[in-house]
């Protein structure tokens, strides 16, 4: 932190963490959408990692997002710990950014692999039987129909979550 550039970087991070913590404990903003502070990818990654349930149709609240961000930073809600602190919020934010970066890398690899496979498969079609009857799909359409969401987790490697 000896130079001006380093101090400027530190201020940007500090302001972001300050905003996250203040929004999470503020009474006025608790019920607002979490997309004010997180991208859709970030809150969905948080949901899959910490809730383990199918994704919601609507976005969760800011209070939920801040508490889950603190949980990513290894904070445990109890009478003794009260509100999440700065270090826990930073650790959670850093971990969420790692997850988001891993997700984007895997998504780009998946698209690259799928585009290569599409050129090899030519005009092949798969027959999919569901409640509406028989449907002809290309292999890529079939993969999209399965609605798998890939999440990279540093501890478990690549995991597929159907929802």
C-alpha positions, 0 to 999 in steps of 0.5 A, spaced: 500 500 500 506 504 499 503 507 492 497 511 490 495 506 485 495 500 490 491 505 495 486 506 489 485 499 488 484 498 496 479 504 496 474 501 491 474 494 494 473 497 501 467 501 498 464 495 495 465 491 502 462 497 506 456 497 501 455 490 502 455 490 509 451 496 510 445 494 505 445 487 509 443 491 515 439 496 513 432 496 515 430 500 508 433 496 503 432 489 506 426 487 502 429 489 495 432 485 490 439 482 491 440 484 483 442 491 486 449 488 488 449 481 485 449 479 478 444 474 476 450 469 475 452 471 482 446 470 486 444 463 482 451 461 484 450 462 491 443 459 491 446 453 488 452 452 493 448 454 499 441 452 499 441 446 494 434 447 492 431 448 485 432 456 483 427 461 485 423 464 479 424 471 483 430 474 485 432 473 493 432 479 497 438 483 499 438 481 506 438 474 504 444 475 499 448 479 504 447 473 510 449 468 504 455 472 502 457 472 510 456 464 510 461 463 504 466 467 508 465 462 514 460 466 518 455 462 523 449 466 525 448 465 532 446 469 538 454 470 540 456 472 533 450 477 531 452 481 525 457 479 520 463 483 520 468 486 515 473 480 514 467 475 513 464 479 508 470 480 504 472 473 505 465 471 502 465 476 496 472 473 494 470 466 494 463 468 490 468 472 485 472 465 485 466 461 483 463 466 478 470 466 475 470 458 475 463 458 472 464 463 466 471 459 464 467 452 464 461 456 460 466 458 455 469 451 455 462 448 454 460 452 448 467 451 445 466 443 446 459 444 443 460 448 437 466 442 435 461 437 437 455 440 433 460 440 426 462 433 427 454 430 428 452 433 422 444 432 422 443 427 427 437 427 431 435 424 437 428 422 439 425 424 445 419 422 448 415 426 454 408 427 456 407 431 450 409 425 445 415 424 441 419 430 439 425 430 434 431 434 437 439 435 435 444 433 440 445 440 442 437 441 443 437 435 447 442 438 452 439 444 453 432 441 454 435 437 460 437 444 463 443 442 467 447 448 470 454 447 471 457 450 477 465 450 479 466 448 486 474 448 488 472 442 493 468 438 488 470 439 481 465 440 476 458 438 478 451 438 474 445 440 477 439 439 474 433 444 475 
